[in-house]
Amino acid sequence: MKAAVPISFDIYPYMNKGITYDSDLNSDYLRWFAKTMDRIGISTSEKRDFKNNYKELDKLQKEILIEKDAALAYFFAVEFGYQTHLMQKLILERKSTKYAFHFALNVSHADIKALQSVIANSNKTEYITKFACFIPGANRKLLEPLIIEAGEPKYAHMYLKYVKGSKGSNLTKLKEIIMESGKPSYLFELAKHLTSLQEIEQIEDLIIQSNSFTYMRLFAEKVKNANVEKIERAVLASDNSEEIKKFAKYVKKSRMKQFLLVG
């Protein structure tokens, strides 16, 4: 029987409870699963824990280094925690933004500064933002301007949602990126973080202009200082009976409850 190395049979063992779930890892994980399956018996009863079988681990690691496969380097480091510096070195050499981020997040004693350098020099706004949002020790003073420079509403929204403490001109620029997008979901999320009545009113008008009944209703229901009456008038003007009923039913301050029978 071949010597075995332990593997996890959970298809998503490395995803950090939703926040950092990345569907792009699926195909790479299946490759890792297939590679490690070569080292165990078909029957689960034949599996043995070889986590301390360094000869077998060295062999597998050597294969990954020869193949220069950043994905397998990451899964090896997470699975075994063995000589992780060698796997990190490979990821740094391959300049893999995806696995630089996940390595920093999930591998103990990762070199955050070195991995961040790969991210910062990548021009990949998704991973620049995720690194800034979710990696303890990330240099946000370095990464925040890169997010602003990219000007992508999705990531400006993500950064404001998860990172507290942006100030001054940077905060203004992030808000401008979101507001210029006109996307109701981003505008609604931004409004929940604002205190300026003028800014809240501006976003309220943009959401009304978007004709998104869902976010008009959510804005009226969830945002403090929302002008419920103004939003209500916009919903009534639509003559959409179903949306009028939903608004009356879910928005506690709606005056339509007084004259509208809601089923």
Secondary structure, DSSP 4 states (H G I P E B T S, - for coil): ----------S-TT--TTTT--GGGHHHHHHHHHHHHTTS-SSGGG----TT-HHHHHHHHHHHHHHT-HHHHHHHHHHH-SSHHHHHHHHHHHT-HHHHHHHHHHSTT--HHHHHHHHHTTT-HHHHHHHHHH-TT--HHHHHHHHHHHT-HHHHHHHHHH-----HHHHHHHHHHHHHH--HHHHHHHHTT---HHHHHHHHHHHHHHT-HHHHHHHHHHSTT--HHHHHHHHHHTT-HHHHHHHHHH-TT-GGGGT----
